[in-house]
Amino acid sequence: MCAGKLVPFVLGCVVVTVVIKQSGPRMTFRAGDCTYNRSTFSNFSIQIIKTKVIMDMILVTTLRQGLKAHLSFEFRLTKAKPYQSVYQHDMNYCALIKGSQESIYRRWFTSMLKVGNFATSCPIREGYYYLHGWTLDANNVPSFLYLGDYRISGSFYYGRFKKHLYNPLLECSVEAVLN
């Protein structure tokens, strides 16, 4: 469905209705940083170039079922301090990429596949994976997010998030502005 506004205007004696596309808030990526487990990845890099995410990684071990992801959004008004947590979510990453249910995360993953070569099933085999030039489309920005500065963090792990059995494989954070 087209997200737009119907606008009538008069052209001579004929009323013409056109659709003016309205765009929602835009997420602009500013900077990113990742730390990774060297027994899982031999290399992992992230860059933000012209507001687009560029990632390259070499996976040196197979990732099995049970891989989990934790995603958190922290917000602050522009230039204010500190960030405040607004949203956190844990998920089964293998179920997400399998596509068993539609969610905002599944839509993000699908959009990433257009500019990347991520695995689409588990186990995730060793190899080179990339994401070259991804940006968050305005249609995929959750409506509950306020305009302002964000720190978006993600972790991939086995076990329980930040508990005794927590074994992080990758932790990334990205600074972004929603305007």
ABEGO torsion letter per residue (X at the ends): XBBBBBBBBBBEABBBBBBBBBBBBBBBBABBBBBBBAAABABBBBBBBGGBBBBBBBBABBBBBGBBBBBBBBBBBBGBOBBBBABBBBBBAAAAAAGABBBAAAAAAAAAAAABABBABOBBBBEBBBBBGBBBBAAABBAABBBEBBBBBBBBBBEBBGBAABBBABBBBBBBBBX
